Amino acid sequence: VEEVETKGGFVQLSMTPFQKVSFNFGTGMNDPDDDYAKATGDYKKNWRAFGNIMYKFAPNVTFGIEVDHQETLYEGTVEHGERFIASAIYVW
């Protein structure tokens, strides 16, 4: 097993324009050192962006929906994918 050196980052913006509703948006990137590309199957870079809406139904219950777009760049091709996520959060 060989480690893969990478650089990257992630940023997120959260807004609560209404007492019970919040919006979150974010993006992130992971870029391995090109010297390690062969060890990763010619993988060059990962990128993702997401957005979600959270609704505070009760003081301890929140519901959310999220869409997440992901791209992985390989030598000569790009793979795309989307995830759609629904969540129910209970805090005690």
C-alpha positions in Angstrom: 0.0 0.0 0.0 1.4 3.3 -1.1 0.2 6.7 0.2 -1.1 9.2 -2.3 -0.1 12.9 -1.7 -2.9 15.3 -2.6 -3.9 18.9 -2.2 -7.4 20.3 -2.0 -10.0 22.0 0.0 -13.6 22.6 0.9 -15.8 25.7 1.4 -19.4 26.0 2.6 -21.8 28.9 2.9 -24.8 28.6 5.3 -27.7 31.0 5.5 -30.8 31.1 7.8 -33.1 33.6 6.1 -36.1 32.4 8.2 -36.3 31.0 11.7 -37.1 27.5 10.6 -35.3 27.3 7.2 -31.6 27.2 6.4 -29.8 26.9 3.1 -26.3 25.4 2.7 -24.1 25.4 -0.4 -20.6 24.0 -0.7 -17.8 22.8 -3.0 -14.6 20.9 -2.6 -11.7 19.5 -4.7 -9.1 16.9 -4.2 -6.1 16.9 -6.6 -3.4 14.2 -6.2 0.2 14.8 -7.1 0.6 13.7 -10.8 3.6 11.5 -9.8 1.0 9.2 -8.1 -1.5 9.1 -11.0 -0.5 5.5 -11.9 -1.0 4.3 -8.4 -4.5 5.7 -8.4 -5.6 4.2 -11.8 -4.8 7.4 -13.8 -7.1 9.4 -11.4 -6.4 13.1 -11.8 -8.9 15.1 -9.7 -12.2 14.9 -7.7 -14.6 17.8 -7.6 -18.0 18.1 -5.9 -20.7 20.8 -5.3 -23.8 20.5 -3.2 -26.8 22.4 -1.9 -29.4 21.6 0.7 -32.4 23.0 2.4 -33.1 22.2 6.1 -36.5 22.8 7.7 -36.7 22.8 11.5 -40.1 21.1 12.1 -39.8 21.2 15.9 -37.1 22.3 18.4 -35.5 18.8 18.1 -36.6 17.6 14.7 -35.2 18.8 11.3 -35.9 17.6 7.8 -33.6 18.2 4.8 -33.2 17.6 1.1 -29.9 17.8 -0.7 -28.5 17.5 -4.2 -24.8 16.6 -4.6 -22.9 16.7 -8.0 -19.6 14.9 -8.2 -17.0 14.7 -11.0 -13.9 12.5 -11.2 -11.3 13.3 -13.8 -9.3 10.4 -15.1 -6.6 10.4 -17.8 -8.7 11.1 -21.0 -12.2 10.9 -19.4 -14.5 12.5 -16.8 -17.1 10.6 -14.8 -20.1 12.4 -13.4 -22.7 11.5 -10.8 -25.5 13.0 -8.8 -26.9 12.1 -5.4 -30.3 13.1 -4.1 -30.5 12.8 -0.3 -33.4 13.2 2.1 -32.7 13.3 5.8 -34.6 13.4 9.1 -32.6 14.6 12.1 -33.6 14.1 15.8 -31.5 15.8 18.4 -32.0 14.8 22.1 
